[in-house]
């Protein structure tokens, strides 16, 4: 049984996605993303290395999705 006051019990993970319309944006795994402009601490962290899909026939690239995690507690 987990103690109600233990860090594991109070921790929560929120998952979101960030969509960028610039597939060449300089964002890598581990980057911090702040929600508020000028935020001092990052609210979210890029969870995986983002990859921009490319159509092999036309070279077109759609928006790029980056999974984010917010860990609190």
mmJSON file of the N, C-alpha and C atoms, coordinates in Angstrom:
{"data_MODEL":{"atom_site":{
"group_PDB":["ATOM","ATOM","ATOM","ATOM","ATOM","ATOM","ATOM","ATOM","ATOM","ATOM","ATOM","ATOM","ATOM","ATOM","ATOM","ATOM","ATOM","ATOM","ATOM","ATOM","ATOM","ATOM","ATOM","ATOM","ATOM","ATOM","ATOM","ATOM","ATOM","ATOM","ATOM","ATOM","ATOM","ATOM","ATOM","ATOM","ATOM","ATOM","ATOM","ATOM","ATOM","ATOM","ATOM","ATOM","ATOM","ATOM","ATOM","ATOM","ATOM","ATOM","ATOM","ATOM","ATOM","ATOM","ATOM","ATOM","ATOM","ATOM","ATOM","ATOM","ATOM","ATOM","ATOM","ATOM","ATOM","ATOM","ATOM","ATOM","ATOM","ATOM","ATOM","ATOM","ATOM","ATOM","ATOM","ATOM","ATOM","ATOM","ATOM","ATOM","ATOM","ATOM","ATOM","ATOM","ATOM","ATOM","ATOM","ATOM","ATOM","ATOM","ATOM","ATOM","ATOM","ATOM","ATOM","ATOM","ATOM","ATOM","ATOM","ATOM","ATOM","ATOM","ATOM","ATOM","ATOM","ATOM","ATOM","ATOM","ATOM","ATOM","ATOM","ATOM","ATOM","ATOM","ATOM","ATOM","ATOM","ATOM","ATOM","ATOM","ATOM","ATOM","ATOM","ATOM","ATOM","ATOM","ATOM","ATOM","ATOM","ATOM","ATOM","ATOM","ATOM","ATOM","ATOM","ATOM","ATOM","ATOM","ATOM","ATOM","ATOM","ATOM","ATOM","ATOM","ATOM","ATOM","ATOM","ATOM","ATOM","ATOM","ATOM","ATOM","ATOM","ATOM","ATOM","ATOM","ATOM","ATOM","ATOM","ATOM","ATOM","ATOM","ATOM","ATOM","ATOM","ATOM","ATOM","ATOM","ATOM","ATOM","ATOM","ATOM","ATOM","ATOM","ATOM","ATOM","ATOM","ATOM","ATOM","ATOM","ATOM","ATOM","ATOM","ATOM","ATOM","ATOM","ATOM","ATOM","ATOM","ATOM","ATOM","ATOM","ATOM","ATOM","ATOM","ATOM","ATOM","ATOM","ATOM","ATOM","ATOM","ATOM","ATOM","ATOM","ATOM","ATOM","ATOM","ATOM","ATOM","ATOM","ATOM","ATOM","ATOM","ATOM","ATOM","ATOM","ATOM","ATOM","ATOM"],
"id":[1,2,3,4,5,6,7,8,9,10,11,12,13,14,15,16,17,18,19,20,21,22,23,24,25,26,27,28,29,30,31,32,33,34,35,36,37,38,39,40,41,42,43,44,45,46,47,48,49,50,51,52,53,54,55,56,57,58,59,60,61,62,63,64,65,66,67,68,69,70,71,72,73,74,75,76,77,78,79,80,81,82,83,84,85,86,87,88,89,90,91,92,93,94,95,96,97,98,99,100,101,102,103,104,105,106,107,108,109,110,111,112,113,114,115,116,117,118,119,120,121,122,123,124,125,126,127,128,129,130,131,132,133,134,135,136,137,138,139,140,141,142,143,144,145,146,147,148,149,150,151,152,153,154,155,156,157,158,159,160,161,162,163,164,165,166,167,168,169,170,171,172,173,174,175,176,177,178,179,180,181,182,183,184,185,186,187,188,189,190,191,192,193,194,195,196,197,198,199,200,201,202,203,204,205,206,207,208,209,210,211,212,213,214,215,216,217,218,219],
"type_symbol":["N","C","C","N","C","C","N","C","C","N","C","C","N","C","C","N","C","C","N","C","C","N","C","C","N","C","C","N","C","C","N","C","C","N","C","C","N","C","C","N","C","C","N","C","C","N","C","C","N","C","C","N","C","C","N","C","C","N","C","C","N","C","C","N","C","C","N","C","C","N","C","C","N","C","C","N","C","C","N","C","C","N","C","C","N","C","C","N","C","C","N","C","C","N","C","C","N","C","C","N","C","C","N","C","C","N","C","C","N","C","C","N","C","C","N","C","C","N","C","C","N","C","C","N","C","C","N","C","C","N","C","C","N","C","C","N","C","C","N","C","C","N","C","C","N","C","C","N","C","C","N","C","C","N","C","C","N","C","C","N","C","C","N","C","C","N","C","C","N","C","C","N","C","C","N","C","C","N","C","C","N","C","C","N","C","C","N","C","C","N","C","C","N","C","C","N","C","C","N","C","C","N","C","C","N","C","C","N","C","C","N","C","C","N","C","C","N","C","C"],
"label_atom_id":["N","CA","C","N","CA","C","N","CA","C","N","CA","C","N","CA","C","N","CA","C","N","CA","C","N","CA","C","N","CA","C","N","CA","C","N","CA","C","N","CA","C","N","CA","C","N","CA","C","N","CA","C","N","CA","C","N","CA","C","N","CA","C","N","CA","C","N","CA","C","N","CA","C","N","CA","C","N","CA","C","N","CA","C","N","CA","C","N","CA","C","N","CA","C","N","CA","C","N","CA","C","N","CA","C","N","CA","C","N","CA","C","N","CA","C","N","CA","C","N","CA","C","N","CA","C","N","CA","C","N","CA","C","N","CA","C","N","CA","C","N","CA","C","N","CA","C","N","CA","C","N","CA","C","N","CA","C","N","CA","C","N","CA","C","N","CA","C","N","CA","C","N","CA","C","N","CA","C","N","CA","C","N","CA","C","N","CA","C","N","CA","C","N","CA","C","N","CA","C","N","CA","C","N","CA","C","N","CA","C","N","CA","C","N","CA","C","N","CA","C","N","CA","C","N","CA","C","N","CA","C","N","CA","C","N","CA","C","N","CA","C","N","CA","C","N","CA","C","N","CA","C","N","CA","C"],
"label_alt_id":[null,null,null,null,null,null,null,null,null,null,null,null,null,null,null,null,null,null,null,null,null,null,null,null,null,null,null,null,null,null,null,null,null,null,null,null,null,null,null,null,null,null,null,null,null,null,null,null,null,null,null,null,null,null,null,null,null,null,null,null,null,null,null,null,null,null,null,null,null,null,null,null,null,null,null,null,null,null,null,null,null,null,null,null,null,null,null,null,null,null,null,null,null,null,null,null,null,null,null,null,null,null,null,null,null,null,null,null,null,null,null,null,null,null,null,null,null,null,null,null,null,null,null,null,null,null,null,null,null,null,null,null,null,null,null,null,null,null,null,null,null,null,null,null,null,null,null,null,null,null,null,null,null,null,null,null,null,null,null,null,null,null,null,null,null,null,null,null,null,null,null,null,null,null,null,null,null,null,null,null,null,null,null,null,null,null,null,null,null,null,null,null,null,null,null,null,null,null,null,null,null,null,null,null,null,null,null,null,null,null,null,null,null,null,null,null,null,null,null],
"label_comp_id":["UNK","UNK","UNK","UNK","UNK","UNK","UNK","UNK","UNK","UNK","UNK","UNK","UNK","UNK","UNK","UNK","UNK","UNK","UNK","UNK","UNK","UNK","UNK","UNK","UNK","UNK","UNK","UNK","UNK","UNK","UNK","UNK","UNK","UNK","UNK","UNK","UNK","UNK","UNK","UNK","UNK","UNK","UNK","UNK","UNK","UNK","UNK","UNK","UNK","UNK","UNK","UNK","UNK","UNK","UNK","UNK","UNK","UNK","UNK","UNK","UNK","UNK","UNK","UNK","UNK","UNK","UNK","UNK","UNK","UNK","UNK","UNK","UNK","UNK","UNK","UNK","UNK","UNK","UNK","UNK","UNK","UNK","UNK","UNK","UNK","UNK","UNK","UNK","UNK","UNK","UNK","UNK","UNK","UNK","UNK","UNK","UNK","UNK","UNK","UNK","UNK","UNK","UNK","UNK","UNK","UNK","UNK","UNK","UNK","UNK","UNK","UNK","UNK","UNK","UNK","UNK","UNK","UNK","UNK","UNK","UNK","UNK","UNK","UNK","UNK","UNK","UNK","UNK","UNK","UNK","UNK","UNK","UNK","UNK","UNK","UNK","UNK","UNK","UNK","UNK","UNK","UNK","UNK","UNK","UNK","UNK","UNK","UNK","UNK","UNK","UNK","UNK","UNK","UNK","UNK","UNK","UNK","UNK","UNK","UNK","UNK","UNK","UNK","UNK","UNK","UNK","UNK","UNK","UNK","UNK","UNK","UNK","UNK","UNK","UNK","UNK","UNK","UNK","UNK","UNK","UNK","UNK","UNK","UNK","UNK","UNK","UNK","UNK","UNK","UNK","UNK","UNK","UNK","UNK","UNK","UNK","UNK","UNK","UNK","UNK","UNK","UNK","UNK","UNK","UNK","UNK","UNK","UNK","UNK","UNK","UNK","UNK","UNK","UNK","UNK","UNK","UNK","UNK","UNK"],
"label_asym_id":["A","A","A","A","A","A","A","A","A","A","A","A","A","A","A","A","A","A","A","A","A","A","A","A","A","A","A","A","A","A","A","A","A","A","A","A","A","A","A","A","A","A","A","A","A","A","A","A","A","A","A","A","A","A","A","A","A","A","A","A","A","A","A","A","A","A","A","A","A","A","A","A","A","A","A","A","A","A","A","A","A","A","A","A","A","A","A","A","A","A","A","A","A","A","A","A","A","A","A","A","A","A","A","A","A","A","A","A","A","A","A","A","A","A","A","A","A","A","A","A","A","A","A","A","A","A","A","A","A","A","A","A","A","A","A","A","A","A","A","A","A","A","A","A","A","A","A","A","A","A","A","A","A","A","A","A","A","A","A","A","A","A","A","A","A","A","A","A","A","A","A","A","A","A","A","A","A","A","A","A","A","A","A","A","A","A","A","A","A","A","A","A","A","A","A","A","A","A","A","A","A","A","A","A","A","A","A","A","A","A","A","A","A","A","A","A","A","A","A"],
"label_entity_id":["1","1","1","1","1","1","1","1","1","1","1","1","1","1","1","1","1","1","1","1","1","1","1","1","1","1","1","1","1","1","1","1","1","1","1","1","1","1","1","1","1","1","1","1","1","1","1","1","1","1","1","1","1","1","1","1","1","1","1","1","1","1","1","1","1","1","1","1","1","1","1","1","1","1","1","1","1","1","1","1","1","1","1","1","1","1","1","1","1","1","1","1","1","1","1","1","1","1","1","1","1","1","1","1","1","1","1","1","1","1","1","1","1","1","1","1","1","1","1","1","1","1","1","1","1","1","1","1","1","1","1","1","1","1","1","1","1","1","1","1","1","1","1","1","1","1","1","1","1","1","1","1","1","1","1","1","1","1","1","1","1","1","1","1","1","1","1","1","1","1","1","1","1","1","1","1","1","1","1","1","1","1","1","1","1","1","1","1","1","1","1","1","1","1","1","1","1","1","1","1","1","1","1","1","1","1","1","1","1","1","1","1","1","1","1","1","1","1","1"],
"label_seq_id":[1,1,1,2,2,2,3,3,3,4,4,4,5,5,5,6,6,6,7,7,7,8,8,8,9,9,9,10,10,10,11,11,11,12,12,12,13,13,13,14,14,14,15,15,15,16,16,16,17,17,17,18,18,18,19,19,19,20,20,20,21,21,21,22,22,22,23,23,23,24,24,24,25,25,25,26,26,26,27,27,27,28,28,28,29,29,29,30,30,30,31,31,31,32,32,32,33,33,33,34,34,34,35,35,35,36,36,36,37,37,37,38,38,38,39,39,39,40,40,40,41,41,41,42,42,42,43,43,43,44,44,44,45,45,45,46,46,46,47,47,47,48,48,48,49,49,49,50,50,50,51,51,51,52,52,52,53,53,53,54,54,54,55,55,55,56,56,56,57,57,57,58,58,58,59,59,59,60,60,60,61,61,61,62,62,62,63,63,63,64,64,64,65,65,65,66,66,66,67,67,67,68,68,68,69,69,69,70,70,70,71,71,71,72,72,72,73,73,73],
"pdbx_PDB_ins_code":[null,null,null,null,null,null,null,null,null,null,null,null,null,null,null,null,null,null,null,null,null,null,null,null,null,null,null,null,null,null,null,null,null,null,null,null,null,null,null,null,null,null,null,null,null,null,null,null,null,null,null,null,null,null,null,null,null,null,null,null,null,null,null,null,null,null,null,null,null,null,null,null,null,null,null,null,null,null,null,null,null,null,null,null,null,null,null,null,null,null,null,null,null,null,null,null,null,null,null,null,null,null,null,null,null,null,null,null,null,null,null,null,null,null,null,null,null,null,null,null,null,null,null,null,null,null,null,null,null,null,null,null,null,null,null,null,null,null,null,null,null,null,null,null,null,null,null,null,null,null,null,null,null,null,null,null,null,null,null,null,null,null,null,null,null,null,null,null,null,null,null,null,null,null,null,null,null,null,null,null,null,null,null,null,null,null,null,null,null,null,null,null,null,null,null,null,null,null,null,null,null,null,null,null,null,null,null,null,null,null,null,null,null,null,null,null,null,null,null],
"Cartn_x":[0.835,0.0,0.895,0.515,1.281,0.776,1.714,1.36,0.741,-0.35,-1.073,-0.215,0.847,1.708,2.957,3.116,4.333,4.357,5.562,5.67,5.001,5.049,4.437,2.922,2.334,0.875,0.461,1.299,0.971,1.399,2.156,2.656,1.574,1.543,0.63,1.362,0.983,1.58,0.468,0.65,-0.305,0.349,-0.344,0.178,-0.581,0.146,-0.434,0.394,-0.067,0.699,0.846,2.002,2.279,2.366,1.636,1.661,2.34,3.409,4.141,3.935,3.64,3.457,4.785,5.881,7.208,7.937,8.021,8.663,10.149,10.766,12.201,12.495,11.473,11.673,12.69,13.519,14.588,14.039,13.399,12.853,13.361,13.949,14.501,13.969,14.15,13.73,14.401,13.602,14.127,13.957,13.592,13.344,12.168,12.242,11.152,10.261,8.967,7.988,7.194,7.209,6.446,5.124,4.072,2.747,2.601,3.024,2.91,4.107,3.87,4.99,5.942,7.225,8.205,8.232,7.637,7.619,9.027,9.265,10.606,10.94,9.981,10.205,9.376,9.925,9.102,7.973,6.804,5.64,5.617,6.094,6.071,7.448,7.703,8.957,8.639,9.412,9.237,9.658,8.736,8.929,9.733,9.536,10.223,10.841,11.798,12.414,11.386,11.064,10.066,10.597,9.737,10.096,9.073,9.561,8.664,8.463,7.222,6.909,7.079,7.484,7.666,7.023,6.204,5.637,6.763,7.053,8.183,7.999,6.777,6.52,6.536,6.021,5.913,6.847,7.373,8.216,7.424,6.096,5.242,5.401,5.43,5.509,4.321,3.561,2.434,2.957,2.051,2.461,3.16,3.991,4.748,4.175,3.862,3.326,4.447,4.46,5.436,4.703,4.789,4.172,4.89,4.129,4.674,4.196,5.023,4.66,4.81,3.893,4.017,3.958,5.013,5.056,4.993,4.038,3.918,3.923,4.381,4.395,5.691],
"Cartn_y":[-1.164,0.0,1.247,2.265,3.508,4.495,5.063,6.079,7.282,7.823,8.936,10.184,10.288,11.465,11.237,10.078,9.773,10.541,10.866,11.582,10.844,9.515,8.745,8.947,9.102,9.278,10.672,11.67,13.046,13.435,12.603,12.927,12.725,13.627,13.44,13.791,13.135,13.369,13.784,14.925,15.416,15.334,14.759,14.638,15.567,16.301,17.186,17.052,17.696,17.735,19.174,19.467,20.762,20.55,21.35,21.241,22.476,22.267,23.361,23.309,24.471,24.492,24.657,24.837,24.907,23.603,22.68,21.388,21.502,22.647,22.827,23.512,23.703,24.375,23.61,24.353,23.766,23.33,22.165,21.592,20.16,19.803,18.463,17.853,16.55,15.833,16.47,16.687,17.262,18.77,19.441,20.884,21.182,22.308,22.749,23.723,23.589,24.454,25.175,26.518,27.31,27.721,27.658,28.035,29.554,30.206,31.663,32.317,33.377,34.094,34.611,34.38,34.825,33.99,32.785,31.914,31.554,31.56,31.284,29.803,28.987,27.545,26.896,25.899,25.217,24.442,24.549,23.817,22.384,22.21,20.893,20.571,19.277,18.815,17.963,18.166,17.358,15.932,14.989,13.614,12.748,12.907,12.084,12.981,12.441,13.201,13.437,14.722,15.001,14.685,14.144,13.815,14.457,15.143,15.756,14.782,14.336,13.455,14.212,13.478,14.081,13.177,13.77,13.015,12.721,11.448,11.118,11.549,11.811,12.176,13.684,14.435,15.887,16.693,16.077,16.789,17.601,17.546,18.305,17.784,18.693,18.321,18.918,18.078,18.587,19.21,19.638,20.144,19.034,19.423,18.45,18.39,17.181,16.993,16.592,17.244,16.901,16.539,15.279,14.882,15.555,16.111,16.8,16.132,16.229,15.743,16.87,16.928,17.817,16.931,16.953,16.151,17.099,16.884,17.697,16.788,17.328,16.582,15.899],
"Cartn_z":[0.0,0.0,0.0,-0.771,-0.87,0.166,0.918,1.914,1.204,1.749,1.115,0.992,1.772,1.722,0.89,0.282,-0.469,-1.798,-2.303,-3.579,-4.738,-4.749,-5.821,-5.855,-4.705,-4.633,-5.102,-4.91,-5.241,-6.65,-7.311,-8.645,-9.702,-10.677,-11.806,-13.09,-14.157,-15.472,-16.422,-17.075,-18.06,-19.427,-20.386,-21.747,-22.666,-23.496,-24.5,-25.767,-26.834,-28.08,-28.525,-29.086,-29.681,-31.184,-31.954,-33.409,-33.98,-34.738,-35.369,-36.872,-37.457,-38.917,-39.647,-38.926,-39.534,-39.237,-40.211,-39.947,-39.675,-39.986,-39.756,-38.421,-37.576,-36.288,-35.449,-34.725,-33.915,-32.556,-32.535,-31.307,-31.217,-30.065,-29.883,-28.59,-28.447,-27.245,-26.03,-24.98,-23.756,-23.654,-24.753,-24.708,-23.791,-23.1,-22.251,-23.005,-22.838,-23.487,-22.399,-22.416,-21.461,-22.078,-21.303,-21.779,-21.794,-20.733,-20.642,-21.327,-22.1,-22.711,-21.631,-21.807,-20.829,-19.568,-19.63,-18.453,-18.017,-16.708,-16.193,-16.229,-15.873,-15.85,-16.939,-17.621,-18.625,-17.964,-18.579,-18.079,-18.593,-19.828,-20.468,-21.022,-21.209,-21.805,-23.025,-24.1,-25.308,-24.963,-25.115,-24.653,-25.619,-26.909,-27.904,-28.965,-29.697,-30.777,-31.878,-32.168,-33.194,-34.589,-35.42,-36.8,-37.72,-38.738,-39.708,-40.865,-41.072,-42.185,-43.499,-44.527,-45.849,-46.89,-47.767,-48.88,-49.858,-50.152,-51.016,-52.473,-52.874,-54.27,-54.494,-53.51,-53.701,-52.807,-51.74,-50.795,-49.78,-49.852,-48.942,-47.522,-46.554,-45.147,-44.399,-43.708,-42.912,-41.615,-40.777,-39.469,-38.699,-37.765,-36.988,-35.581,-35.12,-33.769,-32.838,-31.663,-30.633,-29.356,-28.927,-27.658,-26.497,-25.551,-24.392,-23.114,-22.067,-20.735,-19.732,-18.782,-17.636,-16.4,-15.6,-14.381,-13.194,-12.339,-11.124,-9.915,-8.816,-7.563,-7.274],
"occupancy":[1.0,1.0,1.0,1.0,1.0,1.0,1.0,1.0,1.0,1.0,1.0,1.0,1.0,1.0,1.0,1.0,1.0,1.0,1.0,1.0,1.0,1.0,1.0,1.0,1.0,1.0,1.0,1.0,1.0,1.0,1.0,1.0,1.0,1.0,1.0,1.0,1.0,1.0,1.0,1.0,1.0,1.0,1.0,1.0,1.0,1.0,1.0,1.0,1.0,1.0,1.0,1.0,1.0,1.0,1.0,1.0,1.0,1.0,1.0,1.0,1.0,1.0,1.0,1.0,1.0,1.0,1.0,1.0,1.0,1.0,1.0,1.0,1.0,1.0,1.0,1.0,1.0,1.0,1.0,1.0,1.0,1.0,1.0,1.0,1.0,1.0,1.0,1.0,1.0,1.0,1.0,1.0,1.0,1.0,1.0,1.0,1.0,1.0,1.0,1.0,1.0,1.0,1.0,1.0,1.0,1.0,1.0,1.0,1.0,1.0,1.0,1.0,1.0,1.0,1.0,1.0,1.0,1.0,1.0,1.0,1.0,1.0,1.0,1.0,1.0,1.0,1.0,1.0,1.0,1.0,1.0,1.0,1.0,1.0,1.0,1.0,1.0,1.0,1.0,1.0,1.0,1.0,1.0,1.0,1.0,1.0,1.0,1.0,1.0,1.0,1.0,1.0,1.0,1.0,1.0,1.0,1.0,1.0,1.0,1.0,1.0,1.0,1.0,1.0,1.0,1.0,1.0,1.0,1.0,1.0,1.0,1.0,1.0,1.0,1.0,1.0,1.0,1.0,1.0,1.0,1.0,1.0,1.0,1.0,1.0,1.0,1.0,1.0,1.0,1.0,1.0,1.0,1.0,1.0,1.0,1.0,1.0,1.0,1.0,1.0,1.0,1.0,1.0,1.0,1.0,1.0,1.0,1.0,1.0,1.0,1.0,1.0,1.0,1.0,1.0,1.0,1.0,1.0,1.0],
"B_iso_or_equiv":[0.0,0.0,0.0,0.0,0.0,0.0,0.0,0.0,0.0,0.0,0.0,0.0,0.0,0.0,0.0,0.0,0.0,0.0,0.0,0.0,0.0,0.0,0.0,0.0,0.0,0.0,0.0,0.0,0.0,0.0,0.0,0.0,0.0,0.0,0.0,0.0,0.0,0.0,0.0,0.0,0.0,0.0,0.0,0.0,0.0,0.0,0.0,0.0,0.0,0.0,0.0,0.0,0.0,0.0,0.0,0.0,0.0,0.0,0.0,0.0,0.0,0.0,0.0,0.0,0.0,0.0,0.0,0.0,0.0,0.0,0.0,0.0,0.0,0.0,0.0,0.0,0.0,0.0,0.0,0.0,0.0,0.0,0.0,0.0,0.0,0.0,0.0,0.0,0.0,0.0,0.0,0.0,0.0,0.0,0.0,0.0,0.0,0.0,0.0,0.0,0.0,0.0,0.0,0.0,0.0,0.0,0.0,0.0,0.0,0.0,0.0,0.0,0.0,0.0,0.0,0.0,0.0,0.0,0.0,0.0,0.0,0.0,0.0,0.0,0.0,0.0,0.0,0.0,0.0,0.0,0.0,0.0,0.0,0.0,0.0,0.0,0.0,0.0,0.0,0.0,0.0,0.0,0.0,0.0,0.0,0.0,0.0,0.0,0.0,0.0,0.0,0.0,0.0,0.0,0.0,0.0,0.0,0.0,0.0,0.0,0.0,0.0,0.0,0.0,0.0,0.0,0.0,0.0,0.0,0.0,0.0,0.0,0.0,0.0,0.0,0.0,0.0,0.0,0.0,0.0,0.0,0.0,0.0,0.0,0.0,0.0,0.0,0.0,0.0,0.0,0.0,0.0,0.0,0.0,0.0,0.0,0.0,0.0,0.0,0.0,0.0,0.0,0.0,0.0,0.0,0.0,0.0,0.0,0.0,0.0,0.0,0.0,0.0,0.0,0.0,0.0,0.0,0.0,0.0],
"pdbx_formal_charge":[null,null,null,null,null,null,null,null,null,null,null,null,null,null,null,null,null,null,null,null,null,null,null,null,null,null,null,null,null,null,null,null,null,null,null,null,null,null,null,null,null,null,null,null,null,null,null,null,null,null,null,null,null,null,null,null,null,null,null,null,null,null,null,null,null,null,null,null,null,null,null,null,null,null,null,null,null,null,null,null,null,null,null,null,null,null,null,null,null,null,null,null,null,null,null,null,null,null,null,null,null,null,null,null,null,null,null,null,null,null,null,null,null,null,null,null,null,null,null,null,null,null,null,null,null,null,null,null,null,null,null,null,null,null,null,null,null,null,null,null,null,null,null,null,null,null,null,null,null,null,null,null,null,null,null,null,null,null,null,null,null,null,null,null,null,null,null,null,null,null,null,null,null,null,null,null,null,null,null,null,null,null,null,null,null,null,null,null,null,null,null,null,null,null,null,null,null,null,null,null,null,null,null,null,null,null,null,null,null,null,null,null,null,null,null,null,null,null,null],
"auth_seq_id":[1,1,1,2,2,2,3,3,3,4,4,4,5,5,5,6,6,6,7,7,7,8,8,8,9,9,9,10,10,10,11,11,11,12,12,12,13,13,13,14,14,14,15,15,15,16,16,16,17,17,17,18,18,18,19,19,19,20,20,20,21,21,21,22,22,22,23,23,23,24,24,24,25,25,25,26,26,26,27,27,27,28,28,28,29,29,29,30,30,30,31,31,31,32,32,32,33,33,33,34,34,34,35,35,35,36,36,36,37,37,37,38,38,38,39,39,39,40,40,40,41,41,41,42,42,42,43,43,43,44,44,44,45,45,45,46,46,46,47,47,47,48,48,48,49,49,49,50,50,50,51,51,51,52,52,52,53,53,53,54,54,54,55,55,55,56,56,56,57,57,57,58,58,58,59,59,59,60,60,60,61,61,61,62,62,62,63,63,63,64,64,64,65,65,65,66,66,66,67,67,67,68,68,68,69,69,69,70,70,70,71,71,71,72,72,72,73,73,73],
"auth_comp_id":["UNK","UNK","UNK","UNK","UNK","UNK","UNK","UNK","UNK","UNK","UNK","UNK","UNK","UNK","UNK","UNK","UNK","UNK","UNK","UNK","UNK","UNK","UNK","UNK","UNK","UNK","UNK","UNK","UNK","UNK","UNK","UNK","UNK","UNK","UNK","UNK","UNK","UNK","UNK","UNK","UNK","UNK","UNK","UNK","UNK","UNK","UNK","UNK","UNK","UNK","UNK","UNK","UNK","UNK","UNK","UNK","UNK","UNK","UNK","UNK","UNK","UNK","UNK","UNK","UNK","UNK","UNK","UNK","UNK","UNK","UNK","UNK","UNK","UNK","UNK","UNK","UNK","UNK","UNK","UNK","UNK","UNK","UNK","UNK","UNK","UNK","UNK","UNK","UNK","UNK","UNK","UNK","UNK","UNK","UNK","UNK","UNK","UNK","UNK","UNK","UNK","UNK","UNK","UNK","UNK","UNK","UNK","UNK","UNK","UNK","UNK","UNK","UNK","UNK","UNK","UNK","UNK","UNK","UNK","UNK","UNK","UNK","UNK","UNK","UNK","UNK","UNK","UNK","UNK","UNK","UNK","UNK","UNK","UNK","UNK","UNK","UNK","UNK","UNK","UNK","UNK","UNK","UNK","UNK","UNK","UNK","UNK","UNK","UNK","UNK","UNK","UNK","UNK","UNK","UNK","UNK","UNK","UNK","UNK","UNK","UNK","UNK","UNK","UNK","UNK","UNK","UNK","UNK","UNK","UNK","UNK","UNK","UNK","UNK","UNK","UNK","UNK","UNK","UNK","UNK","UNK","UNK","UNK","UNK","UNK","UNK","UNK","UNK","UNK","UNK","UNK","UNK","UNK","UNK","UNK","UNK","UNK","UNK","UNK","UNK","UNK","UNK","UNK","UNK","UNK","UNK","UNK","UNK","UNK","UNK","UNK","UNK","UNK","UNK","UNK","UNK","UNK","UNK","UNK"],
"auth_asym_id":["A","A","A","A","A","A","A","A","A","A","A","A","A","A","A","A","A","A","A","A","A","A","A","A","A","A","A","A","A","A","A","A","A","A","A","A","A","A","A","A","A","A","A","A","A","A","A","A","A","A","A","A","A","A","A","A","A","A","A","A","A","A","A","A","A","A","A","A","A","A","A","A","A","A","A","A","A","A","A","A","A","A","A","A","A","A","A","A","A","A","A","A","A","A","A","A","A","A","A","A","A","A","A","A","A","A","A","A","A","A","A","A","A","A","A","A","A","A","A","A","A","A","A","A","A","A","A","A","A","A","A","A","A","A","A","A","A","A","A","A","A","A","A","A","A","A","A","A","A","A","A","A","A","A","A","A","A","A","A","A","A","A","A","A","A","A","A","A","A","A","A","A","A","A","A","A","A","A","A","A","A","A","A","A","A","A","A","A","A","A","A","A","A","A","A","A","A","A","A","A","A","A","A","A","A","A","A","A","A","A","A","A","A","A","A","A","A","A","A"],
"auth_atom_id":["N","CA","C","N","CA","C","N","CA","C","N","CA","C","N","CA","C","N","CA","C","N","CA","C","N","CA","C","N","CA","C","N","CA","C","N","CA","C","N","CA","C","N","CA","C","N","CA","C","N","CA","C","N","CA","C","N","CA","C","N","CA","C","N","CA","C","N","CA","C","N","CA","C","N","CA","C","N","CA","C","N","CA","C","N","CA","C","N","CA","C","N","CA","C","N","CA","C","N","CA","C","N","CA","C","N","CA","C","N","CA","C","N","CA","C","N","CA","C","N","CA","C","N","CA","C","N","CA","C","N","CA","C","N","CA","C","N","CA","C","N","CA","C","N","CA","C","N","CA","C","N","CA","C","N","CA","C","N","CA","C","N","CA","C","N","CA","C","N","CA","C","N","CA","C","N","CA","C","N","CA","C","N","CA","C","N","CA","C","N","CA","C","N","CA","C","N","CA","C","N","CA","C","N","CA","C","N","CA","C","N","CA","C","N","CA","C","N","CA","C","N","CA","C","N","CA","C","N","CA","C","N","CA","C","N","CA","C","N","CA","C","N","CA","C","N","CA","C","N","CA","C","N","CA","C"],
"pdbx_PDB_model_num":[1,1,1,1,1,1,1,1,1,1,1,1,1,1,1,1,1,1,1,1,1,1,1,1,1,1,1,1,1,1,1,1,1,1,1,1,1,1,1,1,1,1,1,1,1,1,1,1,1,1,1,1,1,1,1,1,1,1,1,1,1,1,1,1,1,1,1,1,1,1,1,1,1,1,1,1,1,1,1,1,1,1,1,1,1,1,1,1,1,1,1,1,1,1,1,1,1,1,1,1,1,1,1,1,1,1,1,1,1,1,1,1,1,1,1,1,1,1,1,1,1,1,1,1,1,1,1,1,1,1,1,1,1,1,1,1,1,1,1,1,1,1,1,1,1,1,1,1,1,1,1,1,1,1,1,1,1,1,1,1,1,1,1,1,1,1,1,1,1,1,1,1,1,1,1,1,1,1,1,1,1,1,1,1,1,1,1,1,1,1,1,1,1,1,1,1,1,1,1,1,1,1,1,1,1,1,1,1,1,1,1,1,1,1,1,1,1,1,1]
}}}
